[in-house]
Amino acid sequence: MTDAAPLGFHHIRLELAREPQHPEGDPDMGYDILAPLTAERRLDAAVWREAPEKCRVRRFSHGATLAFGRLRHAAPDRWFLDFEPGEADDAHGFRLADEVIQTGEYLSLSTGDQTHTYVVARAEPV
């Protein structure tokens, strides 16, 4: 099997949006995600099932990679970013299955008891 991503996969870059601790946001904090999107720009569970190992995630902060992980799908419509065994460091999206993932849109991710909002800085086909 090749390392190339199947058709429909996109490079999605999420950057921290404005919040009290970061009034201007912070483009140097966020996630890079390789994931399949539908024609409507939503996460594509059918393509994910064909190649879940291709759905990769990188958490970054100020030039450093903090963790590598996988995009996971749990039936019927729950998506999360999985980094280590267990759930302590997982990032869960609020209604992530319903989100339209295109440049300029916002989405929220929660880790533990913290929720942060991110802006989609990039969502380009690979």
C-alpha positions in Angstrom: 0.0 0.0 0.0 1.3 3.5 -0.9 1.6 6.4 1.5 -0.3 8.7 -0.8 -3.6 10.0 0.5 -6.7 8.8 -1.3 -8.8 11.1 -3.4 -11.0 13.4 -1.3 -8.3 14.0 1.4 -7.5 17.5 2.5 -4.8 19.3 4.5 -6.7 21.1 7.2 -4.9 23.7 9.3 -6.6 24.9 12.5 -5.2 27.9 14.2 -6.2 29.2 17.7 -8.8 31.9 17.3 -9.3 34.9 19.6 -10.0 34.1 23.3 -9.3 35.9 26.6 -5.8 34.6 26.9 -5.1 35.3 23.2 -7.1 38.4 22.2 -5.6 38.4 18.7 -5.7 34.6 18.4 -2.4 32.7 17.8 -1.6 31.3 14.3 1.3 29.5 15.9 -0.9 27.2 18.0 -3.2 24.6 16.5 -3.5 21.4 14.5 -2.7 20.1 11.1 -5.1 17.4 10.0 -5.1 15.1 7.0 -8.8 14.1 6.5 -11.3 13.2 3.8 -14.0 15.8 3.1 -17.3 15.4 1.3 -18.4 17.6 -1.6 -20.2 19.6 1.1 -16.9 20.1 3.0 -17.8 17.9 5.9 -15.8 15.0 7.4 -16.4 11.9 5.2 -17.0 8.8 7.3 -17.2 6.5 4.3 -13.8 7.4 3.0 -12.4 7.4 6.6 -13.5 3.8 6.9 -11.6 2.9 3.8 -8.3 4.4 5.1 -8.4 5.3 8.8 -4.6 5.0 9.0 -4.2 7.9 6.5 -6.1 10.3 8.8 -3.3 11.9 10.6 -3.1 14.8 13.1 -0.3 17.0 14.3 -0.6 19.3 17.3 1.8 22.3 17.1 2.8 25.3 19.1 5.3 28.0 18.2 7.4 26.0 15.7 7.4 22.8 17.7 5.4 19.6 17.2 3.8 18.7 20.5 2.2 15.4 19.4 1.2 13.2 16.4 -2.1 11.3 16.4 -5.0 10.1 14.3 -8.4 11.4 13.4 -10.9 8.9 14.8 -14.6 8.3 14.0 -17.0 6.7 16.5 -20.5 5.8 15.4 -22.8 7.4 14.6 -21.3 10.9 14.2 -18.6 11.5 16.8 -15.2 12.6 15.7 -12.1 13.2 17.8 -8.3 13.7 17.6 -6.6 10.7 19.3 -3.0 11.2 20.4 -2.0 8.7 23.1 -3.6 5.6 24.5 -6.5 6.6 26.8 -8.7 9.7 26.5 -6.8 12.2 28.7 -5.2 14.1 25.7 -7.9 13.5 23.1 -9.5 16.5 21.5 -13.2 16.3 20.9 -15.1 18.5 18.5 -18.5 19.9 19.3 -20.8 18.6 16.6 -17.7 18.1 14.4 -19.7 15.9 12.0 -21.9 18.8 11.2 -19.1 21.4 10.7 -18.4 22.8 7.2 -14.6 22.8 7.0 -13.5 25.6 4.8 -11.1 28.5 5.1 -12.4 31.2 7.5 -14.9 28.9 9.4 -14.6 28.3 13.1 -14.8 25.1 15.2 -14.4 24.2 18.8 -12.3 21.4 20.3 -12.2 20.3 23.9 -9.4 18.6 25.8 -10.1 17.6 29.3 -12.0 20.5 30.8 -10.8 23.2 28.4 -12.5 24.2 25.2 -10.7 26.4 22.5 -12.0 27.8 19.3 -10.0 27.5 16.1 -10.3 29.1 12.7 -9.8 27.0 9.6 -6.7 28.6 8.1 -6.4 26.1 5.3 -8.5 23.3 3.8 -6.9 22.3 0.6 -7.0 19.0 -1.4 -3.8 16.9 -1.3 
